[in-house]
């Protein structure tokens, strides 16, 4: 009689673990659906588009911020249309990221770029400068680029970036 109870308990424990994993995965997926926090929605209307990485605030260019605890110090990004390492075979001297567009003011910066490697994807990184330090407030990945800041605004007016922006963010990979 004890043996069947152990088996049932084991089955029950596995079911609980699977349920917990599914709930956590569903929660992570909900956070990566392309719906930005209120901060991004509030700042977006007054931002002006920037089409060069070299025009971003110096601290952001240098990577004086972190993403999910991973420092961005020393990150590099190619200018729009410039050569970059788009695949898993690095191009000597070329960065693994290339700017599509950015939009900034003195306290908020949004950067849309493509990222090369084994899995080529697109990313939006939003940073807020409060307390004299840039902090990431939103980071989302997608399968297709957005053409411009106006295209991003139009998508967010509908409430989400859409189904092409449902990839989970890369953790600790900055």
Short mmCIF file of the C-alpha atoms (twelve columns), coordinates in Angstrom:
data_MODEL
# 
_entry.id   MODEL 
# 
loop_
_atom_site.group_PDB 
_atom_site.id 
_atom_site.type_symbol 
_atom_site.label_atom_id 
_atom_site.label_alt_id 
_atom_site.label_comp_id 
_atom_site.label_asym_id 
_atom_site.label_seq_id 
_atom_site.Cartn_x 
_atom_site.Cartn_y 
_atom_site.Cartn_z 
_atom_site.pdbx_PDB_model_num 
ATOM 1   C CA . UNK A 1   0.000  0.000  0.000   1 
ATOM 2   C CA . UNK A 2   2.889  2.389  0.714   1 
ATOM 3   C CA . UNK A 3   4.399  1.886  -2.752  1 
ATOM 4   C CA . UNK A 4   1.340  3.196  -4.721  1 
ATOM 5   C CA . UNK A 5   1.154  6.267  -2.480  1 
ATOM 6   C CA . UNK A 6   4.810  7.085  -3.221  1 
ATOM 7   C CA . UNK A 7   4.140  6.755  -6.952  1 
ATOM 8   C CA . UNK A 8   1.076  9.009  -6.698  1 
ATOM 9   C CA . UNK A 9   3.048  11.538 -4.681  1 
ATOM 10  C CA . UNK A 10  5.826  11.452 -7.285  1 
ATOM 11  C CA . UNK A 11  3.317  11.978 -10.104 1 
ATOM 12  C CA . UNK A 12  1.704  14.806 -8.158  1 
ATOM 13  C CA . UNK A 13  5.083  16.474 -7.502  1 
ATOM 14  C CA . UNK A 14  6.034  16.257 -11.194 1 
ATOM 15  C CA . UNK A 15  2.666  17.755 -12.150 1 
ATOM 16  C CA . UNK A 16  3.205  20.624 -9.701  1 
ATOM 17  C CA . UNK A 17  6.698  21.290 -11.072 1 
ATOM 18  C CA . UNK A 18  5.432  21.270 -14.679 1 
ATOM 19  C CA . UNK A 19  2.587  23.619 -13.717 1 
ATOM 20  C CA . UNK A 20  5.010  25.987 -11.985 1 
ATOM 21  C CA . UNK A 21  7.319  25.999 -15.014 1 
ATOM 22  C CA . UNK A 22  4.400  26.726 -17.333 1 
ATOM 23  C CA . UNK A 23  3.173  29.557 -15.114 1 
ATOM 24  C CA . UNK A 24  6.649  31.092 -14.938 1 
ATOM 25  C CA . UNK A 25  7.126  30.691 -18.699 1 
ATOM 26  C CA . UNK A 26  3.733  32.259 -19.336 1 
ATOM 27  C CA . UNK A 27  4.656  35.163 -17.077 1 
ATOM 28  C CA . UNK A 28  7.956  35.680 -18.906 1 
ATOM 29  C CA . UNK A 29  6.152  35.515 -22.239 1 
ATOM 30  C CA . UNK A 30  3.627  38.108 -21.066 1 
ATOM 31  C CA . UNK A 31  6.499  40.452 -20.208 1 
ATOM 32  C CA . UNK A 32  8.044  40.064 -23.656 1 
ATOM 33  C CA . UNK A 33  4.980  40.676 -25.819 1 
ATOM 34  C CA . UNK A 34  6.087  44.122 -26.858 1 
ATOM 35  C CA . UNK A 35  3.914  46.074 -24.436 1 
ATOM 36  C CA . UNK A 36  6.084  48.834 -22.965 1 
ATOM 37  C CA . UNK A 37  5.811  50.210 -19.440 1 
ATOM 38  C CA . UNK A 38  4.003  53.513 -18.857 1 
ATOM 39  C CA . UNK A 39  7.357  55.326 -18.679 1 
ATOM 40  C CA . UNK A 40  8.072  54.531 -22.326 1 
ATOM 41  C CA . UNK A 41  4.549  55.486 -23.441 1 
ATOM 42  C CA . UNK A 42  4.781  58.804 -21.572 1 
ATOM 43  C CA . UNK A 43  8.210  59.759 -22.942 1 
ATOM 44  C CA . UNK A 44  7.754  58.594 -26.540 1 
ATOM 45  C CA . UNK A 45  5.702  61.535 -27.925 1 
ATOM 46  C CA . UNK A 46  8.347  64.218 -27.262 1 
ATOM 47  C CA . UNK A 47  11.414 62.257 -28.395 1 
ATOM 48  C CA . UNK A 48  13.197 63.239 -31.586 1 
ATOM 49  C CA . UNK A 49  14.610 60.595 -33.907 1 
ATOM 50  C CA . UNK A 50  18.390 60.203 -34.063 1 
ATOM 51  C CA . UNK A 51  19.933 58.314 -36.971 1 
ATOM 52  C CA . UNK A 52  23.520 58.004 -35.725 1 
ATOM 53  C CA . UNK A 53  25.002 56.118 -32.803 1 
ATOM 54  C CA . UNK A 54  27.591 58.879 -32.468 1 
ATOM 55  C CA . UNK A 55  24.797 61.339 -31.558 1 
ATOM 56  C CA . UNK A 56  23.589 59.357 -28.535 1 
ATOM 57  C CA . UNK A 57  24.556 60.636 -25.066 1 
ATOM 58  C CA . UNK A 58  28.223 59.901 -24.342 1 
ATOM 59  C CA . UNK A 59  27.419 57.691 -21.344 1 
ATOM 60  C CA . UNK A 60  25.220 55.462 -23.504 1 
ATOM 61  C CA . UNK A 61  27.828 55.298 -26.259 1 
ATOM 62  C CA . UNK A 62  30.350 54.083 -23.675 1 
ATOM 63  C CA . UNK A 63  27.878 51.619 -22.153 1 
ATOM 64  C CA . UNK A 64  27.633 53.249 -18.739 1 
ATOM 65  C CA . UNK A 65  24.583 51.163 -17.843 1 
ATOM 66  C CA . UNK A 66  23.714 47.521 -17.286 1 
ATOM 67  C CA . UNK A 67  21.033 45.215 -18.645 1 
ATOM 68  C CA . UNK A 68  19.742 42.563 -16.244 1 
ATOM 69  C CA . UNK A 69  22.881 42.949 -14.163 1 
ATOM 70  C CA . UNK A 70  25.269 42.562 -17.118 1 
ATOM 71  C CA . UNK A 71  27.405 45.613 -17.814 1 
ATOM 72  C CA . UNK A 72  27.177 47.174 -21.269 1 
ATOM 73  C CA . UNK A 73  30.542 48.891 -20.795 1 
ATOM 74  C CA . UNK A 74  32.493 48.868 -24.004 1 
ATOM 75  C CA . UNK A 75  29.550 47.878 -26.173 1 
ATOM 76  C CA . UNK A 76  29.901 48.843 -29.787 1 
ATOM 77  C CA . UNK A 77  27.346 49.560 -32.434 1 
ATOM 78  C CA . UNK A 78  27.707 50.186 -36.155 1 
ATOM 79  C CA . UNK A 79  26.000 53.172 -37.714 1 
ATOM 80  C CA . UNK A 80  22.884 52.490 -39.833 1 
ATOM 81  C CA . UNK A 81  23.814 50.741 -43.077 1 
ATOM 82  C CA . UNK A 82  27.429 50.190 -41.973 1 
ATOM 83  C CA . UNK A 83  29.178 46.833 -41.867 1 
ATOM 84  C CA . UNK A 84  28.601 44.695 -38.777 1 
ATOM 85  C CA . UNK A 85  28.844 41.041 -37.742 1 
ATOM 86  C CA . UNK A 86  25.395 39.869 -38.815 1 
ATOM 87  C CA . UNK A 87  26.058 36.131 -38.520 1 
ATOM 88  C CA . UNK A 88  27.861 33.786 -36.148 1 
ATOM 89  C CA . UNK A 89  31.039 34.329 -38.209 1 
ATOM 90  C CA . UNK A 90  32.441 37.624 -36.861 1 
ATOM 91  C CA . UNK A 91  33.580 40.285 -39.310 1 
ATOM 92  C CA . UNK A 92  37.019 41.427 -38.061 1 
ATOM 93  C CA . UNK A 93  36.742 44.849 -36.436 1 
ATOM 94  C CA . UNK A 94  32.965 45.039 -36.905 1 
ATOM 95  C CA . UNK A 95  30.576 45.218 -33.938 1 
ATOM 96  C CA . UNK A 96  27.774 42.712 -33.426 1 
ATOM 97  C CA . UNK A 97  25.088 45.413 -33.299 1 
ATOM 98  C CA . UNK A 98  23.899 47.985 -35.847 1 
ATOM 99  C CA . UNK A 99  21.682 50.968 -35.137 1 
ATOM 100 C CA . UNK A 100 18.369 51.239 -36.964 1 
ATOM 101 C CA . UNK A 101 17.255 54.411 -35.184 1 
ATOM 102 C CA . UNK A 102 17.261 55.999 -31.761 1 
ATOM 103 C CA . UNK A 103 15.330 58.775 -30.059 1 
ATOM 104 C CA . UNK A 104 16.510 60.782 -27.087 1 
ATOM 105 C CA . UNK A 105 16.124 63.801 -24.892 1 
ATOM 106 C CA . UNK A 106 18.132 64.721 -21.797 1 
ATOM 107 C CA . UNK A 107 16.439 62.148 -19.532 1 
ATOM 108 C CA . UNK A 108 15.207 59.370 -21.798 1 
ATOM 109 C CA . UNK A 109 16.681 57.387 -24.681 1 
ATOM 110 C CA . UNK A 110 15.194 54.669 -26.869 1 
ATOM 111 C CA . UNK A 111 17.508 52.644 -29.132 1 
ATOM 112 C CA . UNK A 112 16.332 50.260 -31.866 1 
ATOM 113 C CA . UNK A 113 19.059 48.084 -33.332 1 
ATOM 114 C CA . UNK A 114 19.740 44.750 -34.960 1 
ATOM 115 C CA . UNK A 115 21.880 42.149 -33.326 1 
ATOM 116 C CA . UNK A 116 23.925 39.615 -35.223 1 
ATOM 117 C CA . UNK A 117 25.066 36.167 -34.218 1 
ATOM 118 C CA . UNK A 118 23.703 32.652 -34.486 1 
ATOM 119 C CA . UNK A 119 20.200 34.080 -34.009 1 
ATOM 120 C CA . UNK A 120 19.845 37.403 -35.811 1 
ATOM 121 C CA . UNK A 121 17.177 39.556 -34.166 1 
ATOM 122 C CA . UNK A 122 16.107 43.130 -33.455 1 
ATOM 123 C CA . UNK A 123 16.044 44.822 -30.100 1 
ATOM 124 C CA . UNK A 124 14.567 47.925 -28.485 1 
ATOM 125 C CA . UNK A 125 16.313 49.252 -25.425 1 
ATOM 126 C CA . UNK A 126 14.813 52.138 -23.438 1 
ATOM 127 C CA . UNK A 127 16.921 53.935 -20.843 1 
ATOM 128 C CA . UNK A 128 15.961 56.583 -18.322 1 
ATOM 129 C CA . UNK A 129 18.420 59.047 -16.791 1 
ATOM 130 C CA . UNK A 130 17.238 59.691 -13.283 1 
ATOM 131 C CA . UNK A 131 19.666 60.457 -10.480 1 
ATOM 132 C CA . UNK A 132 22.449 61.159 -13.025 1 
ATOM 133 C CA . UNK A 133 22.620 57.506 -14.071 1 
ATOM 134 C CA . UNK A 134 21.195 55.742 -17.128 1 
ATOM 135 C CA . UNK A 135 18.998 52.770 -16.216 1 
ATOM 136 C CA . UNK A 136 17.242 50.324 -18.520 1 
ATOM 137 C CA . UNK A 137 13.457 50.558 -18.201 1 
ATOM 138 C CA . UNK A 138 12.465 48.319 -21.133 1 
ATOM 139 C CA . UNK A 139 14.224 45.759 -23.292 1 
ATOM 140 C CA . UNK A 140 12.355 43.739 -25.912 1 
ATOM 141 C CA . UNK A 141 13.388 41.558 -28.859 1 
ATOM 142 C CA . UNK A 142 11.690 40.892 -32.142 1 
ATOM 143 C CA . UNK A 143 11.969 39.140 -35.469 1 
ATOM 144 C CA . UNK A 144 11.486 42.143 -37.766 1 
ATOM 145 C CA . UNK A 145 12.760 45.714 -37.591 1 
ATOM 146 C CA . UNK A 146 10.665 48.829 -37.297 1 
ATOM 147 C CA . UNK A 147 11.317 51.408 -40.019 1 
ATOM 148 C CA . UNK A 148 11.247 54.556 -37.913 1 
ATOM 149 C CA . UNK A 149 10.280 56.229 -34.668 1 
ATOM 150 C CA . UNK A 150 6.904  57.090 -36.232 1 
ATOM 151 C CA . UNK A 151 6.341  53.398 -37.031 1 
ATOM 152 C CA . UNK A 152 7.109  52.543 -33.393 1 
ATOM 153 C CA . UNK A 153 4.701  55.235 -32.174 1 
ATOM 154 C CA . UNK A 154 1.958  53.931 -34.476 1 
ATOM 155 C CA . UNK A 155 2.400  50.368 -33.239 1 
ATOM 156 C CA . UNK A 156 2.330  51.428 -29.601 1 
ATOM 157 C CA . UNK A 157 -0.828 53.495 -30.152 1 
ATOM 158 C CA . UNK A 158 -2.490 50.163 -30.921 1 
ATOM 159 C CA . UNK A 159 -1.236 48.882 -27.551 1 
ATOM 160 C CA . UNK A 160 1.561  46.497 -28.580 1 
ATOM 161 C CA . UNK A 161 4.423  46.068 -31.011 1 
ATOM 162 C CA . UNK A 162 2.674  43.029 -32.442 1 
ATOM 163 C CA . UNK A 163 3.383  39.317 -32.868 1 
ATOM 164 C CA . UNK A 164 6.880  39.808 -34.302 1 
ATOM 165 C CA . UNK A 165 7.981  41.163 -30.913 1 
ATOM 166 C CA . UNK A 166 7.384  38.174 -28.687 1 
ATOM 167 C CA . UNK A 167 10.909 36.844 -28.249 1 
ATOM 168 C CA . UNK A 168 12.111 36.632 -24.654 1 
ATOM 169 C CA . UNK A 169 14.897 39.095 -23.830 1 
ATOM 170 C CA . UNK A 170 18.452 37.801 -23.731 1 
ATOM 171 C CA . UNK A 171 19.517 37.513 -20.110 1 
ATOM 172 C CA . UNK A 172 23.053 38.364 -19.076 1 
ATOM 173 C CA . UNK A 173 24.179 38.688 -22.679 1 
ATOM 174 C CA . UNK A 174 25.335 42.234 -23.007 1 
# 
